[in-house]
Amino acid sequence: MAGVLGLLIFLFVLVGVVGFLVAGIYNQLVAKRRLYQNAYSQIDVQLRRRHDLIPNLVESVKGYMKHERETLEAVIAARNVAMQATQRAAGAPGDPRAMQQLSEAEGMLTGVLGRLFAVAEAYPDLKADRSMGQLMEELRTTENQIAFARQAFNDAVMRYNTAREVFPNNIIAGGFNFSEAQFLEEASPEVKEVPRVSF
């Protein structure tokens, strides 16, 4: 009788320890997932700021660049695609498909902005325009903040992915459907450089 009671106590303690371990790992994974989701929200804020600056930029250059309508339309079209990708990514930060689409859309936007800045160089009056200079400075600042926010997000994703892959966390992660989060990578070499324009 004492042996059976001892075995029951041992099993009860073992189940309690395993349950406590599982709950601890689960809570750790949830916390790390929330951290990268919060880090993404910082990217989202900066991307929206960037997207909001672009119509002002286009309006500032429109009067000077009457013959560059195609370039201006490309900027607006790329901005619209980037805004849609940002909304999808905000709904599923870390989702591989959403992160890939966002990376590609932002890369495309950066590319057309680069073309706009290159064309704008040919207009001396535009280069001398004070409001254009202020917009460019705001855009440069925003680009830098996006880069810092991207790094913070990627660091949080790396910590989460590492936590879900180590043993015994990988067992719990698989059992509770903690899927791998995707980094927000730069789509092209142009994205690595902040647009540089000497206005």
Contacts in CASP RR format, 6 or more apart in sequence:
PFRMAT RR
TARGET T0000
AUTHOR 0000-0000-0000
METHOD contacts of the structure
MODEL  1
MAGVLGLLIFLFVLVGVVGFLVAGIYNQLVAKRRLYQNAYSQIDVQLRRR
HDLIPNLVESVKGYMKHERETLEAVIAARNVAMQATQRAAGAPGDPRAMQ
QLSEAEGMLTGVLGRLFAVAEAYPDLKADRSMGQLMEELRTTENQIAFAR
QAFNDAVMRYNTAREVFPNNIIAGGFNFSEAQFLEEASPEVKEVPRVSF
21 168 0 8 1.000
22 172 0 8 1.000
25 168 0 8 1.000
25 169 0 8 1.000
25 172 0 8 1.000
26 172 0 8 1.000
26 176 0 8 1.000
28 163 0 8 1.000
28 169 0 8 1.000
29 160 0 8 1.000
29 163 0 8 1.000
29 164 0 8 1.000
29 169 0 8 1.000
29 172 0 8 1.000
29 173 0 8 1.000
29 176 0 8 1.000
29 178 0 8 1.000
32 156 0 8 1.000
32 159 0 8 1.000
32 160 0 8 1.000
32 163 0 8 1.000
32 164 0 8 1.000
33 160 0 8 1.000
33 178 0 8 1.000
33 181 0 8 1.000
35 156 0 8 1.000
35 159 0 8 1.000
35 160 0 8 1.000
36 93 0 8 1.000
36 94 0 8 1.000
36 153 0 8 1.000
36 156 0 8 1.000
36 157 0 8 1.000
36 159 0 8 1.000
36 160 0 8 1.000
36 181 0 8 1.000
37 93 0 8 1.000
37 94 0 8 1.000
38 156 0 8 1.000
39 149 0 8 1.000
39 152 0 8 1.000
39 153 0 8 1.000
39 155 0 8 1.000
39 156 0 8 1.000
39 157 0 8 1.000
40 89 0 8 1.000
40 90 0 8 1.000
40 93 0 8 1.000
40 94 0 8 1.000
40 153 0 8 1.000
40 184 0 8 1.000
41 90 0 8 1.000
41 93 0 8 1.000
42 149 0 8 1.000
42 152 0 8 1.000
42 153 0 8 1.000
43 146 0 8 1.000
43 149 0 8 1.000
43 150 0 8 1.000
43 153 0 8 1.000
43 184 0 8 1.000
44 86 0 8 1.000
44 89 0 8 1.000
44 90 0 8 1.000
45 149 0 8 1.000
46 142 0 8 1.000
46 145 0 8 1.000
46 146 0 8 1.000
46 149 0 8 1.000
47 82 0 8 1.000
47 86 0 8 1.000
47 106 0 8 1.000
47 146 0 8 1.000
48 83 0 8 1.000
48 86 0 8 1.000
49 142 0 8 1.000
49 145 0 8 1.000
50 139 0 8 1.000
50 142 0 8 1.000
50 143 0 8 1.000
50 146 0 8 1.000
51 79 0 8 1.000
51 82 0 8 1.000
51 83 0 8 1.000
51 86 0 8 1.000
53 135 0 8 1.000
53 138 0 8 1.000
53 139 0 8 1.000
53 142 0 8 1.000
54 75 0 8 1.000
54 76 0 8 1.000
54 79 0 8 1.000
54 109 0 8 1.000
54 113 0 8 1.000
55 76 0 8 1.000
55 79 0 8 1.000
56 135 0 8 1.000
57 75 0 8 1.000
57 116 0 8 1.000
57 132 0 8 1.000
57 135 0 8 1.000
57 136 0 8 1.000
57 139 0 8 1.000
58 72 0 8 1.000
58 75 0 8 1.000
58 76 0 8 1.000
60 126 0 8 1.000
60 129 0 8 1.000
60 131 0 8 1.000
60 132 0 8 1.000
60 135 0 8 1.000
61 68 0 8 1.000
61 72 0 8 1.000
61 116 0 8 1.000
61 120 0 8 1.000
61 123 0 8 1.000
61 126 0 8 1.000
61 132 0 8 1.000
62 72 0 8 1.000
64 120 0 8 1.000
64 123 0 8 1.000
64 125 0 8 1.000
64 126 0 8 1.000
64 129 0 8 1.000
65 71 0 8 1.000
65 72 0 8 1.000
65 119 0 8 1.000
65 120 0 8 1.000
65 123 0 8 1.000
65 126 0 8 1.000
68 119 0 8 1.000
71 112 0 8 1.000
71 115 0 8 1.000
71 116 0 8 1.000
71 119 0 8 1.000
72 116 0 8 1.000
74 112 0 8 1.000
74 115 0 8 1.000
75 109 0 8 1.000
75 112 0 8 1.000
75 113 0 8 1.000
75 116 0 8 1.000
78 105 0 8 1.000
78 108 0 8 1.000
78 109 0 8 1.000
78 111 0 8 1.000
78 112 0 8 1.000
78 113 0 8 1.000
79 109 0 8 1.000
81 105 0 8 1.000
81 108 0 8 1.000
81 109 0 8 1.000
82 102 0 8 1.000
82 105 0 8 1.000
82 106 0 8 1.000
82 108 0 8 1.000
82 109 0 8 1.000
84 105 0 8 1.000
85 98 0 8 1.000
85 101 0 8 1.000
85 102 0 8 1.000
85 104 0 8 1.000
85 105 0 8 1.000
85 106 0 8 1.000
86 102 0 8 1.000
86 105 0 8 1.000
88 98 0 8 1.000
88 101 0 8 1.000
88 102 0 8 1.000
89 95 0 8 1.000
89 98 0 8 1.000
89 99 0 8 1.000
89 101 0 8 1.000
89 102 0 8 1.000
89 184 0 8 1.000
91 98 0 8 1.000
92 98 0 8 1.000
93 99 0 8 1.000
93 153 0 8 1.000
93 181 0 8 1.000
94 157 0 8 1.000
94 181 0 8 1.000
94 182 0 8 1.000
94 184 0 8 1.000
95 181 0 8 1.000
95 182 0 8 1.000
96 180 0 8 1.000
96 182 0 8 1.000
98 182 0 8 1.000
99 182 0 8 1.000
99 183 0 8 1.000
99 184 0 8 1.000
99 185 0 8 1.000
100 182 0 8 1.000
102 184 0 8 1.000
103 184 0 8 1.000
103 185 0 8 1.000
103 186 0 8 1.000
103 187 0 8 1.000
104 187 0 8 1.000
106 187 0 8 1.000
106 191 0 8 1.000
107 186 0 8 1.000
107 187 0 8 1.000
107 188 0 8 1.000
107 190 0 8 1.000
107 191 0 8 1.000
108 187 0 8 1.000
110 188 0 8 1.000
110 190 0 8 1.000
110 191 0 8 1.000
110 195 0 8 1.000
111 188 0 8 1.000
111 190 0 8 1.000
113 139 0 8 1.000
113 195 0 8 1.000
114 190 0 8 1.000
114 195 0 8 1.000
117 195 0 8 1.000
117 196 0 8 1.000
117 197 0 8 1.000
120 126 0 8 1.000
120 127 0 8 1.000
120 132 0 8 1.000
120 197 0 8 1.000
120 199 0 8 1.000
121 127 0 8 1.000
121 197 0 8 1.000
121 198 0 8 1.000
126 132 0 8 1.000
126 199 0 8 1.000
127 198 0 8 1.000
127 199 0 8 1.000
128 199 0 8 1.000
129 199 0 8 1.000
132 199 0 8 1.000
133 199 0 8 1.000
136 197 0 8 1.000
136 199 0 8 1.000
139 195 0 8 1.000
140 194 0 8 1.000
140 195 0 8 1.000
143 194 0 8 1.000
143 195 0 8 1.000
144 194 0 8 1.000
147 194 0 8 1.000
150 184 0 8 1.000
150 186 0 8 1.000
153 183 0 8 1.000
153 184 0 8 1.000
154 183 0 8 1.000
154 184 0 8 1.000
157 181 0 8 1.000
157 182 0 8 1.000
157 183 0 8 1.000
158 183 0 8 1.000
160 181 0 8 1.000
161 180 0 8 1.000
161 181 0 8 1.000
163 169 0 8 1.000
164 170 0 8 1.000
164 173 0 8 1.000
164 178 0 8 1.000
164 180 0 8 1.000
165 173 0 8 1.000
172 178 0 8 1.000
186 192 0 8 1.000
END
